[in-house]
């Protein structure tokens, strides 16, 4: 009896809220929402949108469509099956205070709303793949959900609960889709003439990646199961020995596998750009943005299988030419300013040991708070006062968020250059949001350039982070190295 009283109180509140929302007659709005809610029956509206996205939305559109449909497939059987049967809540009174509902009252139970669940499942899944869809899909999903209340076939809380369940399914659909995609891609062989030329592997590891030791062991076992043999092991701090090891095994043309994050991958690539040696990536880092840019699976077993049957693709690299030292190469991005401060903090061993997974978040907050200002001349001599500069070669950033720089590609022969002037925190965060959502309108003080060569000069030498590791300096010149690196990718990767 004690448990039923709060439920009765809540039910009464929900009924009063429904009466308040539907008290006024709005024939034009109800007519439009009636057509909209009919179009969403059996998720037809969302399936049609998915077809359009898949046909006209390019790579991101296809991914958004697939993830949205998967989210509906996850949520609909749960909502329309066991949850409705467990709750057994009857539909609202079809008349209330103002005549019958314009919709036939469904015979199924009311809680939770299947229409709201499907709407927010599709919208959440799709916009997490392609944030540019937010202005279209989120209001449309909200309108479908609202129609179920205004047309008096659901109580407000039915719709809220359905929307929350659907949004959760949209979030969960990402890891599920990624795991399935990785598994499929890792088992799809490339044509024999496009596969890596050797079954021998030189494995480069980062001893500071202690938390990744178990995943490294799993990757090595997966390589062995695929018929690959690790003939040499090398720590990233000893990479100067790599040319000697390659010469020792020259007859076998071994594959060099970078087992680590973007820093490890960039350090290995620095030795391989411009050579015929093929690099494999075993993603063990936190972000793995370069691997994500090439559609390399994040599951180590799936990534390891590619070393035997994947496609060898030639992708662009970046080079930083110094006036007084040897050129340095990078594959993901070269950065100065905020990201250098972030890299110094994020790679501190003592900080990693104390903070664990929170290291990147804390390092990011501290770097944003410091926001060091530096002056430099860009290109034809235009002077800038900046807090951040990024020369971007590969498009993906943000790690698991899988955000992309609009218009960028790992083999388009161009850099995307981001210049951020000294800004208040509010405008700085807005510029990051615009970049993440692919919004064309730029915030004042933030510039985006697209070019293949960028001279940068400064009165004082400035440290540069190459692929997250502080190992470069300006003044210098950034230049694209077209098809400079040969790397193993899934067979589906087109370059």
C-alpha positions as CSV (number, residue, x, y, z in Angstrom):
1,X,0.0,0.0,0.0
2,X,2.9,2.4,0.9
3,X,4.5,1.9,-2.5
4,X,1.2,2.5,-4.5
5,X,0.6,5.9,-2.9
6,X,3.5,7.7,-4.6
7,X,2.6,6.1,-7.9
8,X,-1.0,7.3,-7.6
9,X,0.2,10.8,-6.7
10,X,2.5,10.8,-9.7
11,X,-0.2,9.4,-12.0
12,X,-2.6,12.2,-10.9
13,X,0.1,14.8,-11.5
14,X,0.7,13.3,-15.0
15,X,-3.0,13.4,-15.8
16,X,-3.3,17.1,-14.7
17,X,-0.3,18.0,-16.9
18,X,-1.9,16.3,-19.9
19,X,-5.1,18.3,-19.3
20,X,-3.1,21.5,-19.1
21,X,-1.2,20.8,-22.3
22,X,-4.3,19.8,-24.3
23,X,-6.8,22.3,-22.8
24,X,-6.7,24.8,-25.7
25,X,-7.8,23.7,-29.1
26,X,-5.2,24.4,-31.9
27,X,-6.7,22.9,-35.1
28,X,-3.8,23.9,-37.4
29,X,-1.1,22.6,-35.1
30,X,-3.0,19.4,-34.4
31,X,-3.6,18.8,-38.1
32,X,0.1,19.2,-38.8
33,X,1.2,17.0,-35.9
34,X,-1.4,14.4,-36.8
35,X,0.2,14.0,-40.3
36,X,3.7,14.0,-38.7
37,X,2.8,11.3,-36.1
38,X,1.2,9.1,-38.8
39,X,4.4,9.4,-40.9
40,X,6.4,8.1,-37.9
41,X,4.2,4.9,-37.5
42,X,6.4,1.8,-37.5
43,X,9.4,4.2,-37.8
44,X,8.7,4.9,-41.5
45,X,9.7,8.5,-41.2
46,X,13.1,7.6,-39.8
47,X,13.7,4.9,-42.3
48,X,13.0,7.3,-45.2
49,X,15.4,9.8,-43.7
50,X,18.0,7.1,-43.3
51,X,17.6,6.2,-47.0
52,X,18.1,9.8,-48.0
53,X,21.2,10.2,-45.8
54,X,22.7,6.9,-47.1
55,X,22.1,8.0,-50.7
56,X,23.1,11.7,-50.5
57,X,25.0,12.2,-47.3
58,X,28.4,10.7,-48.2
59,X,30.5,8.6,-45.8
60,X,29.2,10.4,-42.7
61,X,25.6,10.3,-43.9
62,X,25.8,6.5,-44.4
63,X,27.2,6.0,-41.0
64,X,24.6,8.3,-39.4
65,X,21.8,6.4,-41.2
66,X,23.1,3.0,-40.2
67,X,23.6,4.0,-36.5
68,X,20.2,5.6,-36.3
69,X,18.5,2.5,-37.7
70,X,20.5,0.3,-35.4
71,X,19.4,2.5,-32.4
72,X,15.7,2.0,-33.4
73,X,16.3,-1.8,-33.7
74,X,17.7,-1.8,-30.2
75,X,15.0,0.3,-28.5
76,X,11.8,-0.7,-30.3
77,X,11.6,-4.4,-29.2
78,X,12.4,-3.4,-25.6
79,X,9.8,-0.5,-25.4
80,X,7.0,-2.2,-27.3
81,X,7.5,-5.5,-25.7
82,X,8.5,-6.1,-22.0
83,X,8.4,-2.5,-20.8
84,X,4.8,-1.9,-21.9
85,X,3.8,-5.3,-20.6
86,X,5.4,-4.7,-17.2
87,X,4.0,-1.1,-16.8
88,X,0.5,-2.0,-18.1
89,X,-0.6,1.6,-18.0
90,X,-3.8,2.4,-19.9
91,X,-4.0,5.1,-22.5
92,X,-5.5,8.5,-21.6
93,X,-9.3,9.0,-21.7
94,X,-9.9,9.6,-25.4
95,X,-12.3,12.4,-24.6
96,X,-10.8,14.3,-21.7
97,X,-12.6,17.6,-21.6
98,X,-12.9,18.4,-25.3
99,X,-14.2,15.6,-27.4
100,X,-12.5,12.5,-28.9
101,X,-8.8,12.4,-29.9
102,X,-8.1,13.1,-33.6
103,X,-6.1,9.8,-33.5
104,X,-7.5,6.3,-33.1
105,X,-6.4,5.2,-29.7
106,X,-3.9,2.3,-30.0
107,X,-4.8,-0.9,-28.3
108,X,-1.4,-1.3,-26.7
109,X,-0.4,0.0,-23.3
110,X,0.6,3.6,-22.9
111,X,4.0,3.5,-21.0
112,X,6.5,4.2,-22.5
113,X,5.9,5.9,-25.8
114,X,7.2,3.8,-28.7
115,X,7.0,6.8,-31.1
116,X,9.1,9.0,-28.8
117,X,11.6,6.2,-28.2
118,X,12.1,5.5,-31.9
119,X,12.4,9.2,-32.7
120,X,15.1,10.0,-30.1
121,X,16.9,6.7,-30.8
122,X,17.3,7.6,-34.4
123,X,18.1,11.3,-33.8
124,X,20.6,10.6,-31.0
125,X,22.4,7.8,-33.0
126,X,22.5,9.8,-36.2
127,X,23.7,13.1,-34.7
128,X,26.4,11.4,-32.7
129,X,27.8,10.2,-36.1
130,X,27.2,13.5,-37.9
131,X,26.6,16.5,-35.6
132,X,25.6,18.6,-38.6
133,X,22.2,16.8,-38.4
134,X,21.3,18.4,-35.0
135,X,19.2,21.3,-36.4
136,X,17.2,18.8,-38.5
137,X,16.7,15.7,-36.4
138,X,16.5,17.0,-32.8
139,X,13.5,19.4,-33.5
140,X,11.8,16.7,-35.6
141,X,12.2,14.1,-32.9
142,X,10.9,16.5,-30.3
143,X,7.9,17.3,-32.6
144,X,7.0,13.6,-33.0
145,X,7.2,13.2,-29.2
146,X,5.1,16.3,-28.5
147,X,2.5,15.1,-31.0
148,X,1.8,12.0,-28.9
149,X,0.8,14.2,-25.9
150,X,-1.0,16.9,-27.8
151,X,-3.1,14.3,-29.7
152,X,-3.9,12.6,-26.4
153,X,-2.6,9.1,-27.0
154,X,0.1,9.4,-24.3
155,X,0.7,11.0,-21.0
156,X,3.6,13.4,-20.8
157,X,5.7,11.0,-18.7
158,X,5.2,8.2,-21.2
159,X,6.8,10.5,-23.8
160,X,9.7,11.6,-21.5
161,X,10.5,8.1,-20.5
162,X,10.3,6.9,-24.2
163,X,12.6,9.7,-25.3
164,X,15.1,8.9,-22.5
165,X,15.2,5.2,-23.4
166,X,15.6,6.0,-27.1
167,X,18.4,8.5,-26.4
168,X,20.2,5.8,-24.3
169,X,19.8,3.4,-27.2
170,X,21.3,5.9,-29.5
171,X,24.4,6.3,-27.3
172,X,24.8,2.5,-26.9
173,X,24.4,1.9,-30.6
174,X,27.8,3.5,-31.2
175,X,30.0,1.0,-29.5
176,X,27.9,-1.9,-30.8
177,X,28.2,-0.6,-34.4
178,X,31.9,0.0,-34.0
179,X,32.5,-3.5,-32.7
180,X,30.5,-5.0,-35.6
181,X,32.2,-2.8,-38.1
182,X,35.7,-3.6,-36.8
183,X,35.0,-7.3,-36.8
184,X,33.7,-7.2,-40.4
185,X,36.5,-5.0,-41.7
186,X,39.2,-7.0,-40.0
187,X,38.0,-10.2,-41.7
188,X,37.5,-8.8,-45.2
189,X,40.7,-9.5,-47.2
190,X,42.2,-7.0,-49.6
191,X,43.3,-8.4,-53.0
192,X,46.6,-10.3,-52.6
193,X,48.6,-7.7,-54.5
194,X,47.5,-4.9,-52.1
195,X,48.4,-6.8,-48.9
196,X,51.5,-6.3,-46.7
197,X,54.5,-7.8,-48.4
198,X,55.8,-9.7,-45.4
199,X,54.8,-12.0,-42.5
200,X,57.6,-10.7,-40.3
201,X,57.0,-7.9,-37.8
202,X,59.2,-5.4,-36.0
203,X,57.1,-4.3,-33.0
204,X,57.7,-0.8,-31.5
205,X,56.2,-0.3,-28.1
206,X,55.9,2.5,-25.5
207,X,57.0,1.4,-22.0
208,X,55.0,4.2,-20.4
209,X,51.8,2.7,-21.7
210,X,51.6,0.3,-18.7
211,X,47.8,0.3,-18.6
212,X,47.8,-1.0,-22.2
213,X,50.0,-4.1,-21.4
214,X,47.1,-6.5,-21.5
215,X,45.9,-5.2,-24.8
216,X,49.4,-5.4,-26.2
217,X,49.6,-9.1,-25.2
218,X,46.3,-9.7,-26.9
219,X,47.4,-8.0,-30.0
220,X,50.6,-10.1,-30.2
221,X,48.6,-13.3,-29.8
222,X,46.3,-12.2,-32.5
223,X,49.2,-11.5,-34.8
224,X,50.6,-15.0,-34.1
225,X,47.1,-16.5,-34.8
226,X,47.1,-14.7,-38.2
227,X,50.5,-16.2,-39.1
228,X,52.7,-13.2,-38.3
229,X,56.0,-13.5,-36.6
230,X,57.5,-10.8,-34.3
231,X,61.2,-10.9,-35.2
232,X,62.3,-7.8,-33.3
233,X,60.9,-5.8,-30.3
234,X,61.9,-2.2,-29.9
235,X,61.0,0.5,-27.4
236,X,60.0,3.9,-28.8
237,X,62.9,5.6,-27.0
238,X,65.3,3.4,-29.0
239,X,63.9,4.2,-32.5
240,X,67.3,5.3,-33.7
241,X,68.0,1.6,-34.0
242,X,65.1,1.0,-36.4
243,X,67.2,1.6,-39.6
244,X,69.7,-1.0,-38.5
245,X,67.0,-3.6,-37.7
246,X,65.3,-2.9,-41.1
247,X,68.7,-3.5,-42.8
248,X,69.3,-6.7,-40.8
249,X,65.9,-8.1,-42.1
250,X,66.0,-6.4,-45.5
251,X,65.4,-9.6,-47.4
252,X,62.0,-10.1,-45.7
253,X,60.8,-6.5,-45.9
254,X,59.3,-6.6,-42.4
255,X,56.2,-4.7,-41.4
256,X,56.9,-2.1,-38.6
257,X,54.0,-2.1,-36.1
258,X,53.6,1.0,-33.9
259,X,51.8,-0.3,-30.8
260,X,50.6,2.8,-28.9
261,X,48.8,6.1,-29.3
262,X,49.3,8.9,-31.7
263,X,52.6,9.9,-30.2
264,X,54.1,6.4,-30.8
265,X,52.6,6.2,-34.3
266,X,54.0,9.7,-35.2
267,X,57.5,8.8,-33.8
268,X,57.6,5.6,-35.9
269,X,56.3,7.3,-39.0
270,X,59.0,10.0,-38.6
271,X,61.5,7.2,-39.5
272,X,59.4,5.7,-42.3
273,X,58.1,8.6,-44.3
274,X,59.5,8.5,-47.8
275,X,60.6,4.9,-47.6
276,X,59.0,1.7,-49.0
277,X,58.6,0.2,-45.5
278,X,55.0,-0.5,-44.5
279,X,53.7,0.6,-41.1
280,X,50.9,-1.1,-39.1
281,X,49.1,0.5,-36.2
282,X,48.0,-1.3,-33.1
283,X,45.9,1.4,-31.3
284,X,46.7,1.3,-27.6
285,X,46.5,5.0,-26.9
286,X,43.8,7.2,-25.4
287,X,42.7,9.0,-28.6
288,X,44.2,7.1,-31.5
289,X,43.1,9.8,-33.8
290,X,45.3,8.8,-36.7
291,X,44.1,5.2,-36.6
292,X,40.5,6.5,-36.5
293,X,41.1,8.7,-39.5
294,X,42.1,5.5,-41.5
295,X,39.1,3.5,-40.2
296,X,41.6,1.1,-38.4
297,X,39.6,-0.9,-35.8
298,X,40.0,0.1,-32.2
299,X,39.8,-3.5,-31.0
300,X,43.4,-4.8,-30.9
301,X,42.6,-8.3,-32.2
302,X,40.7,-6.8,-35.2
303,X,43.5,-4.4,-35.9
304,X,46.1,-7.1,-35.6
305,X,44.4,-9.3,-38.2
306,X,44.7,-6.5,-40.7
307,X,48.5,-6.9,-40.8
308,X,48.0,-10.1,-42.7
309,X,45.0,-9.4,-44.9
310,X,44.6,-5.6,-44.9
311,X,45.3,-3.1,-47.7
312,X,48.6,-1.2,-48.0
313,X,47.5,2.4,-48.7
314,X,49.7,5.5,-49.3
315,X,48.6,8.5,-47.3
316,X,49.9,12.0,-46.8
317,X,52.3,12.9,-44.1
318,X,53.4,16.3,-42.8
319,X,57.0,17.6,-42.6
320,X,58.4,20.4,-40.4
321,X,61.5,21.8,-42.0
322,X,63.8,23.7,-39.6
323,X,66.5,26.1,-40.7
324,X,69.1,24.5,-38.4
325,X,68.1,20.9,-37.7
326,X,66.8,17.8,-39.5
327,X,63.2,17.7,-40.8
328,X,60.6,16.2,-38.5
329,X,57.5,14.3,-39.8
330,X,54.0,13.9,-38.4
331,X,50.9,12.1,-39.5
332,X,48.0,13.6,-37.5
333,X,48.7,17.2,-36.5
334,X,51.4,19.7,-35.5
335,X,50.4,22.1,-32.8
336,X,51.8,25.1,-30.9
337,X,50.4,27.0,-27.9
338,X,47.7,25.4,-25.8
339,X,48.3,21.9,-27.1
340,X,52.0,22.0,-26.2
341,X,51.1,22.9,-22.6
342,X,48.5,20.0,-22.7
343,X,51.1,17.6,-24.1
344,X,53.6,18.4,-21.5
345,X,51.1,17.8,-18.7
346,X,49.4,14.7,-20.3
347,X,52.7,12.9,-20.8
348,X,54.0,13.3,-17.3
349,X,54.4,9.9,-15.8
350,X,53.7,11.0,-12.2
351,X,50.5,12.7,-13.3
352,X,49.4,9.6,-15.2
353,X,50.0,7.4,-12.2
354,X,48.0,9.7,-9.8
355,X,45.1,10.6,-12.1
356,X,44.8,7.6,-14.4
357,X,42.0,8.1,-17.0
358,X,41.4,11.6,-15.6
359,X,44.9,12.8,-16.8
360,X,43.7,14.1,-20.2
361,X,40.8,16.0,-18.7
362,X,42.9,17.6,-16.0
363,X,45.7,18.4,-18.4
364,X,43.1,20.0,-20.8
365,X,41.6,22.2,-18.0
366,X,45.1,23.4,-16.9
367,X,46.2,24.1,-20.4
368,X,43.1,26.2,-21.2
369,X,43.5,28.1,-18.0
370,X,47.1,29.0,-18.8
371,X,46.5,29.9,-22.5
372,X,50.1,31.1,-23.3
373,X,50.2,33.8,-25.9
374,X,52.8,33.8,-28.7
375,X,53.5,36.0,-31.7
376,X,54.4,34.7,-35.1
377,X,54.4,35.5,-38.8
378,X,52.3,33.2,-41.0
379,X,52.7,32.6,-44.7
380,X,53.4,35.9,-46.5
381,X,54.5,37.7,-43.3
382,X,51.1,38.5,-41.6
383,X,51.7,38.9,-37.9
384,X,49.4,37.0,-35.5
385,X,49.1,37.0,-31.7
386,X,47.9,33.5,-31.0
387,X,47.2,31.1,-28.2
388,X,46.9,28.1,-30.4
389,X,48.0,26.9,-33.9
390,X,47.2,23.5,-35.4
391,X,48.4,22.2,-38.7
392,X,46.1,19.2,-39.3
393,X,46.9,16.4,-41.7
394,X,44.4,13.7,-40.7
395,X,40.8,14.7,-40.0
396,X,39.6,12.9,-36.9
397,X,40.1,14.4,-33.4
398,X,38.6,13.9,-30.0
399,X,39.3,10.2,-29.6
400,X,36.1,8.2,-28.9
401,X,34.0,11.3,-29.8
402,X,35.1,10.7,-33.4
403,X,34.8,14.3,-34.4
404,X,36.1,15.4,-37.8
405,X,37.6,18.6,-39.2
406,X,35.1,19.5,-42.0
407,X,36.6,19.0,-45.5
408,X,39.7,17.3,-44.3
409,X,41.0,14.0,-45.6
410,X,44.2,11.9,-44.8
411,X,45.3,12.0,-48.5
412,X,44.0,15.2,-50.0
413,X,47.4,16.8,-50.4
414,X,46.4,19.7,-48.1
415,X,46.6,20.8,-44.5
416,X,43.8,22.4,-42.5
417,X,45.4,25.1,-40.4
418,X,43.6,26.4,-37.3
419,X,44.7,29.8,-35.9
420,X,43.2,30.9,-32.6
421,X,43.9,34.4,-31.4
422,X,43.9,35.5,-27.8
423,X,40.2,35.0,-26.8
424,X,38.0,35.0,-23.7
425,X,37.1,31.5,-22.6
426,X,33.5,31.8,-23.7
427,X,34.5,32.6,-27.3
428,X,37.2,30.0,-27.3
429,X,34.7,27.3,-26.2
430,X,32.3,28.5,-28.9
431,X,34.9,28.1,-31.6
432,X,35.6,24.6,-30.5
433,X,31.9,23.8,-30.6
434,X,31.6,25.2,-34.1
435,X,34.5,23.2,-35.3
436,X,33.1,20.0,-33.7
437,X,29.7,20.5,-35.2
438,X,31.0,21.5,-38.6
439,X,29.4,24.9,-38.5
440,X,30.6,27.1,-41.3
441,X,30.3,30.4,-39.4
442,X,33.6,31.2,-37.7
443,X,34.0,33.0,-34.4
444,X,35.8,36.3,-34.6
445,X,39.5,35.6,-33.7
446,X,39.5,32.1,-35.2
447,X,40.7,31.4,-38.7
448,X,40.8,28.2,-40.8
449,X,43.2,28.0,-43.7
450,X,43.6,25.3,-46.3
451,X,47.0,25.0,-47.9
452,X,49.9,22.6,-48.7
453,X,52.7,24.7,-47.4
454,X,53.0,27.1,-44.4
455,X,56.1,29.1,-43.5
456,X,56.0,30.2,-39.8
457,X,58.5,32.5,-38.3
458,X,58.9,34.0,-34.8
459,X,61.4,36.1,-32.9
460,X,61.7,33.6,-30.1
461,X,61.9,29.8,-30.8
462,X,58.6,28.0,-30.0
463,X,58.1,24.4,-29.1
464,X,55.8,22.4,-31.4
465,X,54.0,19.2,-30.5
466,X,54.0,16.7,-33.4
467,X,51.3,14.0,-33.0
468,X,51.0,14.9,-29.3
469,X,54.8,14.7,-28.5
470,X,56.9,17.9,-28.1
471,X,59.7,17.2,-30.6
472,X,59.6,20.1,-33.0
473,X,60.3,23.9,-33.1
474,X,59.5,27.0,-35.1
475,X,60.5,29.1,-36.9
476,X,60.1,26.5,-39.7
477,X,58.0,25.5,-42.7
478,X,55.2,23.0,-42.6
479,X,54.8,21.1,-45.9
480,X,52.6,18.2,-47.1
481,X,54.5,15.0,-48.1
482,X,52.0,13.5,-50.7
483,X,51.6,9.7,-50.3
484,X,54.6,9.9,-48.0
485,X,53.6,7.0,-45.7
486,X,52.6,3.4,-46.5
487,X,50.3,2.0,-43.9
488,X,48.0,-1.0,-43.4
489,X,44.3,-0.1,-43.6
490,X,41.1,-2.1,-43.9
491,X,40.3,-3.3,-47.4
492,X,37.4,-0.8,-47.5
493,X,39.6,2.3,-47.0
494,X,39.9,4.3,-50.2
495,X,43.0,6.5,-50.7
